[in-house]
Amino acid sequence: MSFLKPMEAPVCLIGNIESAQLEVMQDALEILNRIDQPVVVVAIVGLYRTGKSYLMNQLAGKKKGFSLGATIQSHTKGIWMWCLPHPKKAGHTLVLLDTEGLGDPEKGDSNNDSALFTLAVLLSSVMVYNSMGTINQQVVEQLHFVTELSEHIKFKATDKENQVGEEDEEDETPGEDFVRVFPAFVWVVRDFILQLEIDRKAVTESQYLEHMLKLKNGVGRTVMEYNLPRECIMSFFPTRTCFVFVRPTSGDYISKVESLPEHALDPKFVEQTRKFCKYVFETAEVKKVKGGHELNGRKFGILVKNYVTTIANGGAPCIENAVLSMAKSENEAAMQDAEEHYKTQMEELVKFPAAVKELSDARGKCEQEALDIFMKRSFKDKDHHYQDMLKNQLEVLYAAMVAKNENSSLERCRSLLKDLSTNLEKNVTSGVYSRPGGHKTYMCDSAEVVEQFQESPNKGVKAQFALEEFLAIKNGEAETILQADTSLTAADKRIAEEEARAALSEQEKKAAEEKASQAAQLLKDQERSHQENLLRLEAKMREEAQKEMAELQKALESKMENQEKLLRQGYEDKALRLEWEVKRLKEKIKKGRRPGIFRAAGAFLSDALGI
């Protein structure tokens, strides 16, 4: 976890200003932006003044932190956040969200309560619902927010351009959608005074919850209103569990429970608190979004901002739009990070002028690292748009490195040839070669310059071209000296001219071979780059497909479990309705696991990456 300093206390994540308008707090977003670890998000909701904050402080391992309050007024406004190292999962961050109490008469805005409840559901890995007394019809009715979720949350984008190609999902039900991404549901019952018995048989807390969520037979408005919240809880949330707590203490001490030593609390309350914390720590998963993508603090902050902005503007949060928005932001950042790494590492590895192999090896290493950086951060890169842009940008950066290397090599070679030919130039100027036999002396001195140049190290990729350029310039000089040499016959001069032309032609050939060799290496490097991109893309597709399969499998198991419970309870008609959802989920899983699905996509991937 990479805070500038540890969080000693919670901060407000989502403010709830006087006009019942929600807004994201920038200070909290900055904290989240510094968390690169996966986040496990636990949110608690419930009626005001029911002791939610105490449980969150226990999860934080602190006696104080979230405001408990000791009056009839609600203390927590909006949603407060506390980020801490996860006590059981190394390398993970525990994000605790304490929400403003629902049903506060001083606020008098049920829409605001619905928004807070909706946000708690959308943002958490585990949602804890806190209530008092027992689970009865009145308490279930107070949980009416769950019946409104399908009205307050959209699963798919309405903009067809943002669709991800899942045409066969148009007829899905909210339950089939929501169970894929909703949090685990934990119902906490406080000040529970009854015996955990049903028909005089002892039951567990979770069996008690399932019993209280049991549906009624019959038809009519009353039965429908009784069953609706129960059906929504079973349909929307993948798992459900329950904890019951006795009263922590008695008398006036109840308002000071956070300051009391453990021995002053009811031992049963203390033990149940430990069981609750242990359960949350061990079972709460990393927060995921549609497609099974895990979130770190930075991505979580983007999600928060998207949902709150949508609600503040009067809209219904869209799960798919939020994921697409997050993906756009992360993919752009991933591409930028990869480019910066590539550029920095290439500049560190390559010392100009560099040999072809040195430049090629550096390119291969840096490109692999850049792709690793991109693939690790990117997700849901539709049509591989950002990967393709990264590939093109890396080619541009490499072309600039090649040009820089060539210029550096030319400068080095020209400077070297100038230094090596200093004496040659002095002799020409002073007339050393302007006498009989001068041409032979000039050619020997010139050959010595060429030999010294060829033996010099670190000339780079333009050595033969620079030498060709040098010899072409010196060829005219040699011709002048040749024609002035009176010791040579006409035949000697013709032979010397032919040798000069042959030498220049040979050097031109070497320069052409040098250029062709570099071009061949460039093509080889491009092919290697294409193949590397293709392999990484296939691996990314497999990874994302596996995550989606895990998400669908989890949803299927939840639906099949609900179906079995309904059959055991005698609700065959309701179990039959679930069969359609079960069948669709099985078909999607089968389709995703179909052999050869990635091979069939090979041609498309090659086209997408220009292979």
Secondary structure, 3 states (H helix, E strand, C coil): CCCCCCCCCCEEEEEECCCCCEEECHHHHHHHHCCCCEEEEEEEEEECCCCHHHHHHHHCCCCCCCCCCCCCCCCCCCEEEEEEECCCCCCCEEEEEEECCECCCCCCCHHHHHHHHHHHHHHCCEEEEEEECCCCHHHHHHCHHHHHHHHHCECCCCCHHHCCCCHHHCCCCHHHHHHHHCCEEEEEEECCCCCCEECCEECCHHHHHHHHCCCCCCCCHHHHHHHHHHHHHHHHCCCEEEEECCCCCCHHHHHHHHHCCHHHCCHHHHHHHHHHHHHHHHHCCCCEECCCEECEHHHHHHHHHHHHHHHHCCCCCEHHHHHHHHHHHHHHHHHHHHHHHHHHHHHHHCCCCCCHHHHHHHHHHHHHHHHHHHHHHCCCCHHHHHHHHHHHHHHHHHHHHHHHHHHHHHHHHHHHHHHHCHHHHHHHHHCCCCCCCHHHHHHHHHHHHHHHHHHCCCCCCCHHHHHHHHHHHHHHHHHHHHHHCCCCCHHHHHHHHHHHHHHHHHHHHHHHHHHHHHHHHHHHHHHHHHHHHHHHHHHHHHHHHHHHHHHHHHHHHHHHHHHHHHHHCCCHHHHHHHHHHHHHHHHHHHHHCCCCHHHHCHHHHHHHCCC
